[in-house]
Amino acid sequence: MLREIAFHSFYLPTITVMFALGYFLTLALNHILMVTGAYRHIWHPTLFRIALYIAISCALSLTIYH
């Protein structure tokens, strides 16, 4: 299992890369949900976005650390 990623002269934990990837996936999914109008049915969009980011980041990190 890959626990660290070498970036130039220092090591990054893999979880940092997973959080960044989760952020970009959340942005893409957020855009899709805005275009389709799904946010009209969500009570609190900001809380939903945060929960979506946490769920995606956790799912990505489970693929590495499981």
N, C-alpha and C positions, 0 to 999 in steps of 0.2 A: 504494500500500500504506500502511496505517495503522501507523505506527511508535510513536506516542505517543497517549495518551488524556488529555485535559484533565479534571482533577478539581478543581473549585473554583479554587484559585489556583496549582496546580502540575501538572506533567506526570508521568504514570506511563508507564513503558515498557509496551508491549503484552504483553510476556512475563510481567509481574507479574500481569496480569489472567488470562492463560492458566494460570498456576500456580494461582491461586485457583479458577478454573473447574475445573481438573483435580482439585483437592482435593475439591470438592463432588461431582464425578462419581465419584471414587474412593470417597467415603463411601457414595453410593447403590449402587454396584456391590458394595461390601463388605457392605452390608446384605442385598442379594439373595443373595450367596454364603453368608452365614451362615444365612439362612432356608432355603435349599435344602439345606444340609448339605454343600456342596462342600468345606469346609475339612477334612473328615475325610480327604480324599484328597490333601491338600497337606502336604508334609513339614514346612515351616517357614512358618506363616501370616504372621509378621511380615515376613520377607523377601519373601514374595509380595505383601503389601500395599505395601511400598516399591517393588518392581519395577512393580507395577500403576500406582502414582501416577506414576512416572517415564515409563512408556510412554504413559499418557494425556496427560500434560503435553507430552511431546515431539510426540505426534501432533497435539495442538491447536496448538502453536507452529509446526509445519510448514505448517499451513494459512495462517498469516500470513506467515511468513518464507521461503516457498519461491518 
